[in-house]
């Protein structure tokens, strides 16, 4: 699904309507809706790569939770470095290993 496609023209208003009127202003439900809509949007392009964004989301969310719990600066830097390296690793792997 591209931003200038008919599918997106239908997808965006549906997501926005659900976000504003279907979630009863519950921030947790709104966040889950946006996450699910993002996965759907990304998966529409090519479902085979959906695992990449899910893995990246899980790693980043886990690192975020760990960062909130830790006060040790060295540990926090290591956690942040882990998240950055995982995400840059995905980018580098797909850029330089000629998948396309």
C-alpha positions as CSV (number, residue, x, y, z in Angstrom):
1,X,0.0,0.0,0.0
2,X,1.5,3.3,-1.1
3,X,0.6,6.7,0.3
4,X,-0.9,7.8,-3.0
5,X,-3.0,4.6,-3.6
6,X,-6.7,4.1,-3.3
7,X,-6.2,1.6,-0.6
8,X,-4.5,4.2,1.6
9,X,-7.2,6.7,0.9
10,X,-9.6,4.2,2.4
11,X,-7.3,2.9,5.1
12,X,-6.4,6.3,6.7
13,X,-9.9,7.5,7.4
14,X,-10.9,4.2,8.9
15,X,-7.9,4.2,11.2
16,X,-8.5,7.8,12.2
17,X,-12.2,7.2,12.9
18,X,-11.4,4.2,15.0
19,X,-8.7,6.1,16.8
20,X,-10.9,9.1,17.7
21,X,-14.4,7.5,18.1
22,X,-13.9,3.7,18.6
23,X,-11.4,3.7,21.5
24,X,-13.3,5.9,24.0
25,X,-10.2,8.0,24.5
26,X,-8.4,5.1,26.2
27,X,-4.7,5.8,25.5
28,X,-3.7,2.2,25.8
29,X,-6.3,1.1,23.3
30,X,-5.4,3.9,21.0
31,X,-1.7,2.9,21.1
32,X,-2.6,-0.8,20.4
33,X,-4.8,0.3,17.5
34,X,-2.0,2.4,16.0
35,X,0.4,-0.5,16.4
36,X,-1.9,-2.9,14.7
37,X,-2.7,-0.4,11.9
38,X,1.0,0.1,11.4
39,X,1.7,-3.6,11.2
40,X,-1.2,-4.0,8.8
41,X,0.1,-1.1,6.6
42,X,3.6,-2.5,6.6
43,X,2.4,-6.0,5.9
44,X,0.2,-4.9,3.0
45,X,3.4,-4.1,1.1
46,X,5.0,-7.5,1.7
47,X,3.9,-9.7,4.5
48,X,7.3,-11.6,4.4
49,X,9.0,-8.6,6.0
50,X,6.4,-8.1,8.7
51,X,8.5,-10.1,11.2
52,X,11.3,-7.5,10.9
53,X,9.1,-4.7,12.2
54,X,7.6,-6.9,14.9
55,X,11.1,-8.0,16.1
56,X,12.3,-4.4,16.0
57,X,9.2,-3.3,18.0
58,X,9.7,-6.0,20.6
59,X,13.4,-5.2,21.0
60,X,12.8,-1.5,21.3
61,X,9.8,-1.9,23.7
62,X,11.8,-4.2,25.9
63,X,14.8,-1.9,25.9
64,X,12.5,1.0,26.8
65,X,11.0,-0.9,29.7
66,X,14.5,-1.8,30.9
67,X,15.7,1.8,30.5
68,X,12.8,3.0,32.7
69,X,13.8,0.5,35.5
70,X,17.5,1.1,35.5
71,X,19.4,4.0,37.0
72,X,22.9,2.8,36.4
73,X,24.2,5.0,33.6
74,X,26.5,2.3,32.1
75,X,23.7,-0.2,32.0
76,X,21.4,2.3,30.3
77,X,24.0,3.1,27.7
78,X,24.5,-0.6,27.0
79,X,20.7,-1.0,26.6
80,X,20.5,1.9,24.2
81,X,23.4,0.6,22.2
82,X,21.7,-2.8,22.0
83,X,18.6,-1.2,20.5
84,X,20.6,0.9,18.1
85,X,22.7,-2.0,16.9
86,X,19.7,-4.3,16.3
87,X,18.0,-1.7,14.2
88,X,21.1,-0.7,12.3
89,X,21.9,-4.3,11.9
90,X,18.6,-4.9,10.1
91,X,19.2,-1.9,7.9
92,X,22.8,-3.0,7.1
93,X,21.8,-6.6,6.5
94,X,19.2,-5.8,3.9
95,X,21.1,-3.0,2.3
96,X,24.4,-4.8,1.8
97,X,23.5,-8.5,1.3
98,X,21.8,-8.0,-2.1
99,X,18.3,-9.2,-1.3
100,X,16.7,-7.2,-4.1
